[in-house]
C-alpha cells in the first residue's frame, strides 16, 4: 500500500499509527479480558500466553523504521551491497 503510493517515511509512520494502533489496542484488550476466562493449558490459553510473550515486539511495529529505510536506500543506490550490513554484524558477533 505505502510502496505503491510512494509514501515518505513520515507518511508511512502516520499511516501505520492510524491503522495499526487501534487494531493492536483492541487485540491487547481482548487478550487481557479473555485470558482469565480460559484454561491456561487449552489451545487458546497457550496461544494468548504466547502472544503475551511477544507483545513488546508486536508493539515495536509501531516505531519509526528510518534506520531500516536508510539501509534499503543505500542498497538501492549501490552504496551498500544487499545484506552486507547483516553479514558484517554476524561476523563480528561470531568473533567475540
Secondary structure as UniProt FT lines:
FT   HELIX           2..5
FT   HELIX           9..35
FT   TURN            36..37
FT   TURN            40..41
FT   HELIX           43..53
FT   HELIX           55..60
FT   TURN            61..62
FT   HELIX           66..76
FT   TURN            77..78
FT   TURN            82..83
FT   HELIX           84..95
//
